[in-house]
């Protein structure tokens, strides 16, 4: 269900998740990007994360339905010495990298998703073997951490509610200007304190945060390819075309058209295979 764990949170268990059906905005540590059907993500122990499904998944009469498979496990559930065995060096290294979050690459994500599906209908030791197989597949692939190397989870449990309020309000209102006084009121702190607080928790300014959300919305629209680039600019909350191009390139390293062409080329290649 799209509302299950649909909030900023963290836990001691690592989390391997497959979005069979589901799209939205993904927050892992200080990293923001879109998630979509087919994505597989590994989140390490105590790494804050939040998958905000698009609004269509919350509408009663919508055709869109979320379908997600998740495996939670403690890093030492198979014993304190298991990961120290020489044969398990790859899995141990993977779980260390996962403390910054990992989006599983295209070459293995379908295999990992298949193993998660098997775990749902398997009992006993076979379930553990399937998890180990999935982790080994990921460990042997190319992985790139999501959160920055300097991100530290120094959140207190009581802060989760405040962060959720900031994120939810921003996602609902990013297409219009949000004065500092307004978002500070949502966070229930002074405007001056808000700027310092937000940067200390996310390693970015609030304006950078909003820009990344706007660019994420633009990426989503470019992938869907249903409206013109000029329309996407304003649909994503940018006030003019020049700032849209500037910030899009700053965040993605590409122009909007380059991003769209690259995605369509990958899509055609996948269909051909």
Helices and strands as residue ranges (DSSP letters): E 14-21, E 24-28, E 31-35, E 40-43, E 49-53, G 55-58, E 67-73, G 82-84, G 86-88, H 89-97, G 98-100, E 102-103, H 106-120, H 125-139, H 159-173, H 180-187, H 191-202, H 206-224, H 229-235, H 241-252, H 256-272
